[in-house]
Amino acid sequence: METLFLARHALAGSNQDGLASCSIPGLGLTHEGVDQAERLRSTLASEAIELGIASELRRTQETLELALAGRELPRIVVPELDEIRFGSFDGGLLSDYRAWAAREPPNVSAPGGGESRAEAAARFARGLRSVLERPEPNVLLVGHALCLRYFLDGAQSLVPAPLMTPVEHAVPYRLTAEEARAAAALLEDWSQAPTFRPLVV
């Protein structure tokens, strides 16, 4: 891989009402989400892309299919890029999860069998490493907000904060292979001894 295009999935039934949703496969895209994914296709129309990657959730796979419609190229699923496991917050309001996340350290798992931010960071890094090993030069990865924010911030040498800046639906970002490797290495190191960076208000 040489160039990685990152995009958050388009709006889906699983999260249109401000819900936290990690259950597989989850709901597909809303009508608004379909429009967003089609705009993503237009935005990327002039870009050379040889591989599409999604998580196990329908909202990423449907976004990817619409974004790559008309292109004959392989699509694969990388489970390590799935949404963070919300535990007992799954299906509830995302604002409730974020309130919990704002006061808990990164190595504490969400109640009810959820995942800690440190565990998620390590998993995301494994997924990113597998993407970096792909032979295709230009890759489109459609993923989830937390995962993509960790990659984008990590590429700028920023470790996670207790609350992360949102990532817009179906808007593309570009990382070089060097930037993606830097993000993977940062997340791997951080997950071993996690300390949040200060939350800027």
C-alpha positions in Angstrom: 0.0 0.0 0.0 1.1 3.5 -0.9 -1.9 5.7 -0.3 -4.8 5.1 2.1 -8.1 6.9 1.6 -10.2 6.9 4.8 -13.9 7.6 5.1 -16.4 7.2 7.9 -19.5 5.2 6.8 -22.5 7.2 5.7 -25.5 7.7 8.1 -27.2 4.4 9.0 -30.3 3.3 10.8 -28.0 2.1 13.6 -26.8 5.5 14.5 -29.2 8.1 13.0 -30.8 9.0 16.3 -27.5 9.5 18.2 -27.2 5.8 19.1 -24.1 3.8 20.0 -24.2 0.6 17.9 -21.5 -2.1 17.6 -23.7 -5.2 17.1 -22.9 -7.1 13.9 -24.2 -6.7 11.2 -26.3 -3.7 12.3 -28.7 -1.7 10.2 -28.0 -0.4 6.7 -27.8 3.1 5.3 -30.7 5.6 5.6 -31.9 7.5 2.5 -29.6 10.4 3.7 -26.8 7.9 4.1 -27.2 6.7 0.5 -27.0 10.3 -0.7 -23.8 10.8 1.4 -22.2 7.6 0.0 -23.0 8.7 -3.6 -21.4 12.1 -2.9 -18.3 10.2 -1.7 -18.2 8.3 -5.0 -18.3 11.6 -6.9 -15.5 13.1 -4.7 -13.3 10.1 -5.3 -14.1 9.7 -9.0 -10.7 10.9 -10.2 -8.7 8.9 -7.7 -7.0 5.6 -8.6 -8.3 3.0 -6.1 -7.4 -0.7 -6.4 -8.9 -2.1 -3.2 -11.9 -1.4 -1.0 -11.9 -2.3 2.7 -14.8 -2.3 5.2 -15.5 -3.6 8.7 -18.0 -6.4 9.5 -20.9 -3.9 9.9 -23.4 -3.3 7.1 -23.1 0.4 7.2 -19.4 0.3 6.2 -20.0 -2.3 3.5 -22.9 -0.5 2.0 -21.0 2.8 2.0 -18.1 1.1 0.3 -20.2 -0.5 -2.4 -21.9 2.8 -3.3 -18.6 4.7 -3.2 -17.0 2.2 -5.6 -20.0 1.6 -7.8 -18.9 1.0 -11.4 -15.4 -0.1 -10.4 -14.3 -3.7 -10.9 -11.9 -4.1 -8.0 -11.7 -6.4 -4.9 -13.5 -5.6 -1.6 -12.4 -7.2 1.6 -13.6 -7.2 5.2 -11.1 -6.5 8.1 -12.8 -7.4 11.4 -10.1 -5.6 13.4 -11.6 -2.4 12.1 -15.0 -3.0 13.6 -16.6 -0.4 15.9 -15.4 -0.3 19.5 -17.4 -2.7 21.7 -19.8 -0.5 23.7 -20.9 -3.2 26.2 -24.1 -2.3 28.0 -24.1 1.1 26.1 -24.7 -0.8 22.8 -28.1 0.3 21.4 -28.4 3.3 23.8 -27.5 6.9 23.4 -24.0 7.6 22.3 -24.0 10.6 24.6 -24.4 8.3 27.6 -21.3 6.3 26.5 -19.3 9.5 25.9 -20.2 10.7 29.4 -18.9 7.5 30.8 -15.8 7.6 28.6 -15.0 11.2 29.6 -14.5 10.2 33.2 -12.9 6.7 32.9 -9.2 6.0 32.2 -8.3 4.4 28.8 -7.6 0.9 30.2 -11.1 0.4 31.8 -13.5 -1.7 29.7 -17.0 -0.5 29.1 -19.4 -2.3 31.5 -21.3 -5.3 30.3 -18.5 -7.0 28.3 -17.4 -3.9 26.4 -13.9 -2.9 25.3 -11.4 -0.3 26.7 -10.0 2.4 24.5 -6.6 0.8 24.9 -7.9 -2.6 23.7 -9.6 -0.9 20.8 -6.4 1.0 19.9 -4.4 -2.2 19.8 -7.0 -3.9 17.6 -7.2 -1.0 15.3 -3.5 -1.0 14.9 -3.5 -4.7 14.0 -6.1 -3.9 11.3 -4.0 -1.0 10.0 -0.9 -3.2 9.8 -2.8 -5.7 7.7 -3.9 -2.9 5.3 -0.3 -1.7 5.1 0.8 -5.2 3.9 -1.6 -5.2 1.0 0.0 -5.1 -2.5 -2.5 -2.7 -3.9 -1.0 0.8 -4.1 -4.2 2.8 -3.4 -6.8 1.6 -0.9 -10.2 3.0 0.3 -11.0 2.1 3.8 -14.5 2.8 5.1 -14.6 2.5 8.8 -16.0 3.9 12.1 -15.5 7.3 13.7 -13.3 6.3 16.7 -11.0 4.1 14.6 -10.6 6.8 11.9 -10.0 9.5 14.5 -7.3 7.4 16.1 -5.6 6.9 12.7 -5.8 10.5 11.7 -4.6 11.8 15.0 -1.9 9.1 15.2 -0.6 10.2 11.9 0.0 13.6 13.5 1.7 12.1 16.5 -1.3 12.7 18.8 -2.3 10.0 21.3 -6.0 9.6 22.0 -8.0 12.0 24.2 -10.8 10.9 26.5 -13.3 12.4 24.0 -12.4 12.5 20.4 -13.2 15.1 17.8 -16.1 13.7 15.6 -15.4 12.5 12.1 -18.0 13.5 9.4 -19.9 10.9 7.6 -18.6 9.9 4.1 -15.9 12.5 3.8 -12.5 11.3 2.5 -9.1 11.8 4.1 -5.8 10.7 2.7 -2.8 9.2 4.5 0.5 8.1 3.0 1.9 4.7 3.9 4.5 6.5 6.1 1.7 8.3 8.0 -0.3 5.2 8.4 2.7 3.3 9.7 3.4 6.1 12.2 -0.3 5.9 13.4 -0.1 2.1 13.8 3.2 2.4 15.8 1.8 5.2 18.0 -1.4 3.2 18.8 0.6 0.0 19.5 2.9 1.9 22.0 0.0 3.8 23.5 -2.1 0.7 24.1 0.7 -0.8 26.3 0.9 2.2 28.6 -2.2 4.4 27.9 -2.5 7.9 29.2 -4.9 10.3 27.5 -3.7 13.6 26.2 -5.5 16.6 27.7 -9.0 17.3 26.5 -9.0 20.7 24.9 -12.2 22.6 25.7 
